[in-house]
Amino acid sequence: MRLEGTIEIGASPAAVWALLVDPVSLAGCVPGVQDVRQVDERTFEGRVSASVGPIDGQFAFTSVLQRQTFPADLEVHVDGVDSVTKSRLETLVRASLDEPVPGRTTLRYDATVKVKGRLAILGEMILRATASMMIAEATRCLRARLEGAGTGTVEAPE
């Protein structure tokens, strides 16, 4: 399954990037994410509580920042296994930022999601609906955090 789109945020690309490359902070904007901990410089682990169709469960996941070149190249690989069906979820997320006008950022994302196991039987429609709800909630949170952060200056990442 492929998920792609854009999110408009009233904040500088540097501020958006700083949140995106800090998985512990970003976790606060992703519904159901808990217990995120840093394993090494690029690797993080945690859990996601989610309902997918009739199945409620927790996904233990490992997230690896594979590339991060500000502002045009962020690539994250996520692997997870759910606690109920032991289904595997493998996701590759690519993101880039653009500043169409000063102080405003366009976040473009493209995610490829592969599901193996009993969750795959539920079908793409149910999985896509669950993902869409999570993306919508994460978008609201990102905007609230970044647009409500005031006009403080954030240094561009190296």
C-alpha positions in Angstrom: 0.0 0.0 0.0 1.3 3.5 -0.8 0.4 6.6 1.1 1.4 10.0 -0.1 0.5 13.6 0.4 1.4 17.1 1.5 1.0 18.9 4.8 1.1 22.7 5.0 2.5 24.0 8.2 2.8 27.6 9.3 6.4 27.2 10.6 9.9 27.4 9.1 11.4 24.3 7.4 14.1 24.3 10.1 11.5 24.0 12.9 9.6 21.3 11.1 12.8 19.3 10.3 13.9 19.5 14.0 10.6 17.8 15.1 10.7 15.2 12.3 14.2 14.0 13.0 13.6 13.7 16.8 11.6 10.5 17.0 11.0 10.9 20.8 9.4 14.3 20.2 7.6 13.2 17.0 6.1 10.2 18.9 3.9 12.6 20.8 2.2 13.5 17.6 1.6 10.0 16.3 -1.6 8.4 17.7 -0.9 5.4 20.0 2.9 5.6 20.0 4.3 4.8 23.4 7.6 4.0 25.1 9.9 5.4 22.4 13.5 5.0 23.3 16.8 5.7 21.5 18.9 2.6 20.7 21.7 4.4 18.9 22.2 7.6 16.9 19.8 6.5 14.1 17.7 3.7 15.7 14.6 4.0 17.9 12.2 1.4 19.4 8.8 1.7 20.8 5.2 0.5 20.7 2.0 1.6 18.9 -1.4 0.8 20.2 -3.8 0.6 17.3 -7.2 -0.7 16.1 -7.2 -2.1 12.6 -10.7 -3.2 11.7 -11.8 -5.6 14.4 -8.3 -6.2 15.8 -7.0 -4.2 18.7 -3.3 -4.7 19.5 0.1 -3.3 20.0 2.9 -3.1 17.5 6.4 -3.3 18.8 8.5 -1.4 16.2 12.0 -0.4 15.3 12.6 2.8 13.4 15.9 3.6 11.6 16.7 7.1 10.2 18.4 5.9 7.0 19.0 9.3 5.4 18.5 12.9 6.7 19.8 15.7 4.5 18.0 19.0 5.3 15.6 19.9 3.8 15.0 17.6 0.9 15.8 14.1 1.9 14.5 12.2 4.9 14.1 8.5 4.8 13.0 6.3 7.7 12.5 2.5 7.7 10.1 1.1 10.3 9.6 -2.6 11.1 6.9 -3.8 13.5 5.1 -6.9 14.7 1.7 -6.8 16.3 1.0 -8.5 19.6 -2.3 -10.3 18.6 -1.8 -11.8 15.2 2.0 -11.6 15.0 1.6 -9.9 11.6 4.6 -7.9 10.3 4.5 -4.4 9.1 7.3 -2.9 7.1 7.3 0.8 6.1 9.6 3.0 4.2 8.8 6.7 4.6 10.4 9.4 2.5 9.8 13.1 3.3 11.0 16.5 2.0 10.4 20.1 2.9 9.8 23.2 0.8 9.3 26.8 1.8 6.8 28.3 -0.7 6.7 31.5 1.3 8.8 32.6 4.3 7.7 31.0 7.5 5.5 28.4 5.8 6.5 24.8 5.0 5.2 22.2 2.7 5.9 18.7 4.0 5.7 16.1 1.3 5.6 12.4 2.3 5.5 9.1 0.5 5.2 5.9 2.4 5.3 2.3 1.2 3.6 0.0 3.6 3.9 -3.8 3.4 1.8 -6.0 5.7 2.4 -9.7 6.1 0.2 -12.1 8.1 -3.4 -12.1 9.2 -3.7 -8.3 9.2 -3.1 -8.4 5.4 -6.3 -10.4 5.1 -8.3 -7.3 6.3 -7.5 -5.7 3.0 -6.1 -2.4 1.9 -9.3 -0.4 2.3 -9.4 -1.0 6.1 -5.6 -0.5 6.5 -5.8 2.7 4.4 -8.7 4.1 6.5 -6.7 3.4 9.7 -3.6 5.0 8.3 -5.6 8.0 7.1 -7.0 8.6 10.6 -3.6 8.4 12.1 -2.1 10.8 9.5 -5.0 13.3 10.1 -4.4 13.3 13.8 -0.6 13.6 13.5 -1.1 16.5 11.1 -3.3 18.4 13.6 -0.7 17.8 16.3 2.2 18.9 14.2 0.4 22.1 13.3 -0.5 22.8 16.9 3.0 22.2 18.1 4.8 24.1 15.4 2.4 26.9 14.6 1.7 27.5 18.3 5.4 27.6 19.1 5.6 31.4 18.5 8.1 33.2 16.3 11.3 32.0 18.0 14.3 31.4 15.7 15.3 27.8 15.0 18.7 27.1 13.6 18.8 25.2 10.3 20.1 21.6 10.9 23.4 20.6 9.4 
